[in-house]
Amino acid sequence: MTFRLSPLPNFETWRLPVSLDANSLKDFLASELGISESEVDNDTLLFSTGVVDSFALVAMMTFIENETGYLIPPTDITLDNFDSIDRILAYLRNASAIA
């Protein structure tokens, strides 16, 4: 039996259909992680302050990938990219601008 790996997307030419907004992310945090929307502003540091832990990170990445159809490269999962809603949305905008 032969197994073949699917090719990775070409991140240099692929465009991300960004369909997430701040409210969608806040709704996810509230419904799936039990974090009140009143606890989180767009600039609240999610991981640095312990609002979200590493287990929740996996759930959040899965949510973002499912909503956008974009496979987030593991090397992109950093505090610079994912420590707040504003940073997440900026990362997704930058990812969608890849030409």
N, C-alpha and C positions, 0 to 999 in steps of 0.2 A: 504494500500500500504506500502511495506517495502522498505526502502532504505539501501543499503549496501555500505560502503566506500571501495574503492580499498585499498588493503594493500600497505603500503609504501615499497619501495625497501629496500632490506637488504643491507645497506651501508657497512657492514663488508665483504661481499663476492662479491659485484657487481663491475665490472670493467668498466671504462669509455673509450669509443672509442674516443680518442682525435683527432679531425679533424680540429681544429682551429690552426691558426698560427698568428703571429703578423700582417702580411699583410691583412688577413681576418678581423681582428678586426679594423685595420686602415680603410679598405674599408667600413666597417659598419659605423664607426664614420663619415666618409666623406659623404657617400650616405644617411644615415638615419638621422644623427644629424647635418649635415652641417658643420662639423669640418674639416678643411683642413688637409690633411695628413702631410703637412709641419709644422703644429702647434704641432703635437704629435710625440714624440719619444717613444721608448719602455719604458723608465723610467720616462716619464712625469707623474706627479701626476694629475690624472684626476678629482677627486672629491675635494681633499684638496685645489686645486688652482681654482676651479670653472669652469674648462673646461667642465665638465659634471655635470648636476644637478640631483636631485632626480627623476625627471620625465624621464630623459634620462636613469637613472639607470634601471628603469623597462624595457624599450625597450632593453637595452643592455643585461639584464639577460634573457629576452625572446629569443633574438637572440642566445645567448650562449647555452641555453637549447635546442633550435630547431636545432642548428648545431651539438651539441654533443649527444643529446638524454639523457642528464643527468639532473635530477631535483635537482637544487641547494637548499640545506636546508637553510631556512631563517637565521638560526644561523651562517651560513658560510658567509653571505653577510656583510663583514666588510672591513674597509680600508686596513687592513693587506692583505686581499685576492684580492681586486678589485680596488685599487687606481691607478694602472698603468697597461699597457699591460704586462709588465714583471711579475707583481704580479698575474694577471689573468692566464697567461700561467703556472706559477709555481703552482698555486692552482689547475688547471686542471691536471697537471702532477701528483701532489700528490693525487688527487682524483682518478686518473686512477691506481695508485699504490696500492690502498687498496686491501688487500688480504683476 
